[in-house]
Amino acid sequence: MKPIEIVSLRKLIREKLAQPAARKPLPAESVASILEHDLHATIQDWKELMEHNEQLTCIPLGFEGRTGHLPNLITDLVNRLRLPSTKTALISIAARAHGDLRRKQGYTAAVVVEESRILQVSIFKTIQKNLSRVDFSKVLLDVITIADEVDSQLKQAMFSYMEPRPLSAWSVASLWVSVPNARACLSTQNRHHGDPSSPP
């Protein structure tokens, strides 16, 4: 999540507070409830952003293979938002499983980081769409909690991604799929960054 994106969201929230709409306001909802209700819309936004990024689609996956981790990650986030603000990030089994899966699928670490960034963008986009009914008494604190939780989930995913594991017969067989996929992603990233040594 780029800092400017959070700043823009905060600015929009303050403008809403300074110039309340004349129409009858909708019942206020917590950010947690909004993310829970709009889970599928958030996932769809994430998918559309992914599809416009060549780095993130270099490994061919179906809808479930690409987005199957999102419901559990967002559920963990919703649970965190409903805890007292003094609580620190929780252990996320979903995040650890996601990191392990992405390694097996042949994702590079850079692509795992980028898809996490896009998840943050999609979550804040969902909040922005629902500013007319959000509970403004907590929204800025919730924005901070969201950034912290998504970063924590990424950290846990990367721990699992990087964790050395014994080489079993199954994992040897999986290399026939994951290594070519990883090479394809690296080649895409090198072209994206203008590396002259990457193959055309």
C-alpha positions in Angstrom: 0.0 0.0 0.0 1.6 3.3 -1.0 1.5 6.0 1.7 -0.2 8.4 -0.7 -3.2 6.0 -1.0 -3.7 6.0 2.8 -3.3 9.8 2.9 -5.9 10.2 0.1 -8.4 8.0 2.0 -7.8 10.0 5.2 -8.3 13.3 3.4 -11.6 12.0 1.9 -12.8 10.9 5.4 -12.0 14.3 6.9 -13.8 16.1 4.0 -16.9 13.9 4.7 -16.8 14.9 8.4 -16.4 18.6 7.6 -19.2 18.6 5.0 -21.9 16.1 6.1 -24.5 15.3 3.5 -27.9 16.9 3.9 -29.8 13.7 3.2 -30.8 11.3 6.0 -27.7 9.3 7.0 -27.7 5.5 6.7 -27.2 3.6 9.9 -23.5 3.6 10.8 -21.6 0.3 10.4 -18.2 -0.7 11.6 -15.4 -1.3 9.0 -15.3 -4.9 10.1 -19.0 -5.4 9.2 -18.6 -3.6 5.9 -15.6 -5.9 5.0 -17.6 -8.9 6.1 -20.6 -8.0 4.0 -18.6 -6.9 0.9 -16.2 -9.8 1.0 -17.0 -11.0 -2.6 -16.8 -7.4 -4.0 -13.4 -7.0 -2.4 -12.2 -10.3 -3.9 -13.5 -9.3 -7.3 -11.7 -5.9 -7.1 -8.5 -7.7 -6.1 -8.9 -10.1 -9.1 -9.4 -7.3 -11.5 -6.3 -5.5 -10.3 -4.3 -8.7 -10.6 -5.4 -9.3 -14.1 -4.0 -5.9 -15.2 -0.6 -6.7 -13.8 1.6 -9.0 -16.0 3.9 -9.8 -13.0 1.0 -11.3 -11.1 -0.6 -13.4 -13.8 2.6 -15.1 -15.1 1.6 -18.3 -13.4 -1.6 -19.7 -15.0 -4.1 -20.5 -12.2 -7.9 -20.8 -12.0 -10.1 -18.5 -9.9 -9.9 -20.8 -6.8 -6.1 -21.3 -7.2 -5.5 -17.5 -7.4 -8.1 -16.2 -4.9 -8.8 -19.1 -2.6 -6.7 -17.7 0.2 -8.5 -14.4 0.4 -11.7 -15.3 2.3 -9.7 -16.6 5.3 -7.2 -13.7 5.2 -10.0 -11.2 5.2 -11.9 -13.1 8.0 -8.7 -12.9 10.1 -8.6 -9.2 9.4 -12.3 -8.8 10.4 -11.6 -10.7 13.7 -8.6 -8.4 14.4 -10.7 -5.3 13.8 -13.3 -6.5 16.4 -10.6 -6.8 19.1 -9.6 -4.0 21.4 -7.2 -1.6 19.6 -4.5 -2.4 22.1 -4.3 -6.0 20.8 -1.4 -6.9 18.5 -1.5 -8.9 15.3 -2.7 -12.5 15.7 -1.1 -15.7 14.4 -2.7 -16.3 11.1 -2.9 -20.0 10.0 -4.3 -18.9 6.7 -1.4 -16.6 6.0 1.1 -19.3 6.8 -0.8 -21.8 4.6 -0.8 -19.2 1.8 2.9 -18.7 1.8 3.5 -22.4 1.7 1.0 -22.8 -1.2 2.5 -20.0 -3.2 6.0 -21.5 -2.9 4.6 -24.8 -4.2 2.9 -23.0 -7.1 6.2 -21.4 -8.1 5.5 -17.8 -7.1 8.5 -15.6 -6.5 8.8 -13.7 -3.2 8.3 -10.4 -5.0 5.0 -11.6 -6.5 3.7 -12.7 -3.1 4.6 -9.2 -1.7 2.9 -7.5 -4.7 -0.4 -9.4 -4.3 -0.5 -8.5 -0.6 -0.1 -4.8 -1.6 -3.0 -5.2 -4.0 -5.1 -6.7 -1.2 -4.6 -3.6 0.8 -5.6 -1.4 -2.1 -8.8 -3.5 -2.6 -9.7 -3.3 1.1 -9.3 0.5 1.2 -11.3 0.7 -2.1 -14.2 -1.2 -0.4 -14.1 1.3 2.6 -14.1 4.2 0.2 -17.2 2.9 -1.6 -18.9 2.7 1.8 -18.0 6.0 3.4 -21.7 7.0 3.5 -22.4 4.3 6.1 -19.1 3.8 7.9 -18.7 4.5 11.6 -16.4 7.6 11.5 -15.7 7.4 15.2 -13.3 4.5 14.6 -12.5 4.6 10.9 -9.0 6.2 11.1 -7.9 3.8 13.8 -9.3 0.9 11.7 -7.2 2.1 8.7 -4.1 1.8 10.9 -5.2 -1.7 12.1 -5.8 -2.9 8.6 -2.3 -1.8 7.4 -0.7 -3.5 10.4 -2.7 -6.7 10.0 -2.1 -7.1 6.3 1.6 -6.5 6.9 1.6 -9.1 9.6 -0.1 -11.6 7.4 2.5 -10.9 4.7 5.3 -11.4 7.2 3.8 -14.7 8.3 3.3 -15.9 4.7 6.9 -15.1 3.9 8.1 -17.0 7.0 6.2 -20.0 5.7 7.4 -19.4 2.1 11.1 -19.3 3.1 10.9 -22.1 5.7 13.3 -24.9 4.7 11.5 -28.3 4.4 12.8 -31.9 3.9 12.8 -33.0 0.3 10.1 -35.7 0.0 9.2 -37.6 -3.1 6.1 -35.4 -3.5 8.1 -32.2 -3.3 10.6 -33.5 -5.9 7.7 -34.2 -8.2 6.3 -30.7 -7.6 9.5 -29.1 -8.7 8.7 -30.1 -12.3 5.8 -27.6 -12.0 7.1 -24.9 -9.6 10.6 -24.3 -11.1 9.4 -23.5 -14.6 6.7 -21.3 -13.2 9.2 -19.4 -11.0 11.5 -18.9 -14.0 8.6 -17.5 -16.0 7.8 -15.0 -13.3 11.4 -14.0 -12.9 11.7 -13.4 -16.6 8.5 -11.3 -16.5 9.8 -9.2 -13.6 13.1 -8.7 -15.3 11.4 -7.4 -18.4 9.2 -5.2 -16.3 12.3 -3.6 -14.6 14.2 -3.4 -17.9 16.8 -6.1 -17.2 18.7 -6.5 -20.6 19.9 -10.0 -19.5 16.4 -11.4 -19.4 15.3 -13.5 -22.4 12.8 -12.0 -24.8 
